[in-house]
């Protein structure tokens, strides 16, 4: 069974540009969450999608957005990139069968560098 | 979300048992306790989850006292490859709240 796939693995962008990251969850998983990891702030929750609806959002500016498609694949977009957006962006999927504490499976992440 | 407190770092040697204690005084009745492991430049990996008493799997054991205000992750006979950051989480699964974690360094 394939794991969570994130593309691209590495990305270099210039300040002011925008970027789109992609996440393909494990087959059958309908919940997809995004996290940002930086050395200074650690792992921080960005948002979570379930059945194409954003159910939860972390404390990030509106430049960070996302969406989920009918096949559960998800994308996140960051507009007007800032140097501080350089981070490892992680996607996680879970089954969320009704038991709210099901295991989350993480992808390898996308390493974004803003120059 | 219940706040968790765990040691910043721990050192150990190969073959020893490592015990990491996490405090979560404000844990809610419905909250589970979950531990994740993370290696550099990789996503976290689920280790174990429990609600009360003791849970054991092929990788670790989780001890939870009756008041559930703390929990202890036990890694038996660690090896160099167990060097990683270990996170203790409490609460909803789809909004995982990671603290700073515990950096465990295993030495030969």
Interface residues (C-beta under 8 A of the other chain):
Chain A: X4 X31 X33 X35 X42 X43 X44 X45 X48 X50 X55 X56 X58 X88 X90 X91 X92 X94 X96 X100 X101 X102 X103 X104 X105 X106 X107 X108 X109 X111
Chain B: X30 X31 X32 X34 X41 X42 X43 X44 X45 X46 X49 X87 X92 X93 X94 X95 X96 X97 X98 X99 X100 X101
